[in-house]
Amino acid sequence: MSGKSFHVQPGGALGGDIRVPGDKSISHRAIMFAALADGTTRISGFLESADCLATLNAFGAMGLSHELDQGARVITGMGMRGLRAPAAPLDLGNSGTSMRLLSGIMAGQAFDSVLTGDASLSRRPMKRVIEPLWQMGAHIEGRDGDRAPLAITGGVKLNAIDYTPPVASAQIKSCVLLAGLYADGTTRVHEPGVSRDHTERMLSAFGVTVERDGDTVSVAGGQSLTATDVAVPADLSSAAFFMVGASIAPDSDITLRGVGINATRRGVIDVLLAMGADITLLDERDQAGEPVADIRVRSAELHGIEIGADEVELAIDECPALFVAAACARGTTRVTGAGELRVKECDRIAVMAEGLARLGVECHELEDGIVIVGRPDAPSFSGGSIASHEDHRIAMSFAMAALRASGPVIIDDCDYVDTSFPGFVELAAQAGLGIQARATE
């Protein structure tokens, strides 16, 4: 089977003025809510990645009409009850967001459905969305209990619940709230910690009344969505790789345009600032209900810090990149409260520890985190070959590590980078990274 690997030359600096692709979390939700809305929605800045296209294609299989117009996605909504039964299982590829949020939507439909995905997605646990849906009265069954494919029975009456997830998770919260729109009564989610609030913001933009009282978010069933145009900001998770790269590479100075800086997402900025990074937010503004800014990052001398559960909650997807920053910092960085990383596309704690060790970095796994002993004097990494375990964030994080390496860094199985960041290689090369993608057998 052919694939793709990254070959990254050591050294260099990042610079220039770039824009990373649109926010993946917001792009997913924009398609889902536009499909359920009455009227036509125009989505600009939509992330044309494999994950987001899987969401679009799933709704297309249920009768959604959409077109591409001057780079924007134009969606003709079908209303809350307008989706049609698909002729085959809905293939969501590698997208956990698609599967977890769609579970809530499909539980409220009049027809049966099956949600499936690739081998990686089929290994990931879905119990955390299955359990609350069961409590609402949904009929949903998974392979081995909580693995895809998920079979969902249609035409089932849903009842509102008061639910406290076992962990702070935007995907669990969103699944329950979306099912709540089809339920009798008011559904409430009591968050045990901070999670992304893109669903609440966008539902409000589509005319849904969403109530927040402290840590509790609630929606009343029976509401409808009204089409509205959506401008998707650049993805902070994608920008994070360049923020780390510019921070660790001497003589770097890069500006990232139009990046979403939602307070529930900006943990990577705050952690890097705490490590001594030189980051400036420019032209802060609001874009379709989301805070946005241009981010300027210049190289800086980083130092190790303690990163606990509160910081991890706001930077869970950016942790692999932050581990690379920690390896270049003066002193030791200790990360705890990050057990959720073990059930992502791969066990990101174990895989990052393995990769860092291959590149000569001293690190020690914890049950819920990692301890990384920084090597502040360049080079911080040796060259070497890295196993990405088909995880896009692992691959891109180690690509940036090459900026402080003594030899080339070769990263295998990089095909999945397109799930979140199409054009990564080209944009990284434009910014100054000595990267090439090569076909492998």
Secondary structure, DSSP 8 states (H G I E B T S, - for coil): --EEEEEE-S----EEEE---B-HHHHHHHHHHHHHEESEEEEES---SHHHHHHHHHHHTTT-EEEEETTEEEEE---TT-----SS-EE-TT-HHHHHHHHHHHTTSSS-EEEE--HHHHTS--HHHHHHHHHTT-EEEEETBTEEEEEEESS---B--EE--SS--HHHHHHHHHHHTTSBSEEEEE-SS----HHHHHHHHTT--EEEETTEEEEETT--EE---EE--B-HHHHHHHHHHHHHSTT-EEEEEEEE--TTTTHHHHHHHHTT-EEEEEEEEEETTEEEEEEEEE----B--EE-HHHHHTSTTTHHHHHHHHHTSBSEEEE-S-GGGGGSSS-HHHHHHHHHHHTT-EEEEETTEEEEE---SS--B--EEE--TT-HHHHHHHHHHGGGBSS-EEE---GGGGGT-TTHHHHHHHHT--EEEEEE-
